[in-house]
């Protein structure tokens, strides 16, 4: 016990003294000038000589501290950026604890690579291959959150970019709403460009649909008053696909199918061509079962 306490007292006594020794700091470069992108530096660590207590030097053996180098004070010569020792030495001293003092720095100048850049906001387009299960449809469109991202890079890389796409998402036999996180596709050509977001959320609503056929009368338009026309048949079937709740609210009067006399004047075909001129909103698809009918004209 006497030996243990003697050794402990000796150790505390020695560690309490001040020493001059070498220490290493990791460097973190901060506060880039506006319009520039950090591309690396010649030094990522800094060797210095410090005067400090033995306990503090003991701490350096367990963890290495980080010193922030403020690049807003960087100087420029031609295309090269640098921080002279006279500038960054003061930054280092401000970040040392009060019981430490800086004696010497090994590195004279820190050289930094910075690339002039611009920023550009572009929309995101989802790249989705979706196979819907039988009797299901996409209710609306696929939503993207966020719907646009910001690119930061050299003008010669991003000037021509109008849109960015997601990586391909394949969804087989979809029969329910979905929400998927998908990465942004990053082109190899944009090697110096940064993206504000690396992924987006794609969401969509999926609904079960039904079909219903409506018998709609054919309406004649632009026919002269002295011409009487009879079509065979006088009604046409209109096939609608929509959600069941929507189909229940529809009637034949919600649709209008016309035959235009002007097509006869222009000599378009032998039959009378039909057009769907009016249809309600909120339908997945609407289709005429036949688009031409036979007809007879009689002059009054």
Rosetta blueprint (number, residue, H / E / L):
1 X L
2 X H
3 X H
4 X H
5 X H
6 X H
7 X H
8 X H
9 X H
10 X H
11 X H
12 X H
13 X H
14 X H
15 X H
16 X L
17 X L
18 X E
19 X E
20 X E
21 X E
22 X E
23 X E
24 X E
25 X E
26 X E
27 X E
28 X E
29 X E
30 X E
31 X L
32 X L
33 X L
34 X L
35 X L
36 X E
37 X E
38 X E
39 X E
40 X E
41 X E
42 X L
43 X L
44 X L
45 X E
46 X E
47 X E
48 X E
49 X E
50 X E
51 X E
52 X E
53 X E
54 X H
55 X H
56 X H
57 X H
58 X H
59 X H
60 X H
61 X L
62 X L
63 X L
64 X L
65 X L
66 X E
67 X E
68 X E
69 X E
70 X E
71 X H
72 X H
73 X H
74 X L
75 X E
76 X E
77 X E
78 X L
79 X L
80 X E
81 X E
82 X E
83 X E
84 X E
85 X H
86 X H
87 X H
88 X H
89 X H
90 X H
91 X H
92 X H
93 X H
94 X H
95 X H
96 X L
97 X L
98 X L
99 X L
100 X L
101 X E
102 X E
103 X E
104 X E
105 X E
106 X L
107 X L
108 X L
109 X E
110 X E
111 X E
112 X E
113 X E
114 X E
115 X E
116 X E
117 X L
118 X E
119 X E
120 X E
121 X E
122 X E
123 X E
124 X E
125 X E
126 X L
127 X L
128 X E
129 X E
130 X E
131 X E
132 X E
133 X L
134 X L
135 X L
136 X E
137 X E
138 X E
139 X L
140 X L
141 X L
142 X L
143 X E
144 X E
145 X E
146 X L
147 X L
148 X E
149 X E
150 X E
151 X E
152 X E
153 X E
154 X L
155 X H
156 X H
157 X H
158 X H
159 X L
160 X L
161 X L
162 X L
163 X E
164 X E
165 X E
166 X E
167 X L
168 X L
169 X E
170 X E
171 X E
172 X E
173 X E
174 X E
175 X L
176 X L
177 X L
178 X E
179 X E
180 X E
181 X E
182 X E
183 X E
184 X E
185 X L
186 X L
187 X L
188 X L
189 X L
190 X L
191 X L
192 X L
193 X L
194 X E
195 X E
196 X L
197 X L
198 X L
199 X E
200 X E
201 X E
202 X E
203 X E
204 X E
205 X L
206 X E
207 X E
208 X E
209 X E
210 X E
211 X E
212 X E
213 X E
214 X E
215 X E
216 X E
217 X E
218 X E
219 X E
220 X E
221 X E
222 X L
223 X L
224 X L
225 X L
226 X L
227 X E
228 X E
229 X E
230 X E
231 X E
232 X E
233 X L
234 X L
235 X E
236 X E
237 X E
238 X E
239 X E
240 X E
241 X E
242 X E
243 X E
244 X H
245 X H
246 X H
247 X H
248 X L
249 X L
250 X L
251 X L
252 X H
253 X H
254 X H
255 X L
256 X E
257 X E
258 X E
259 X E
260 X E
261 X L
262 X H
263 X H
264 X H
265 X H
266 X L
267 X L
268 X L
269 X L
270 X L
271 X L
272 X E
273 X E
274 X E
275 X E
276 X E
277 X E
278 X E
279 X L
280 X L
281 X L
282 X L
283 X L
284 X L
285 X E
286 X E
287 X E
288 X E
289 X L
290 X L
291 X L
292 X E
293 X E
294 X E
295 X E
296 X E
297 X E
298 X E
299 X E
300 X L
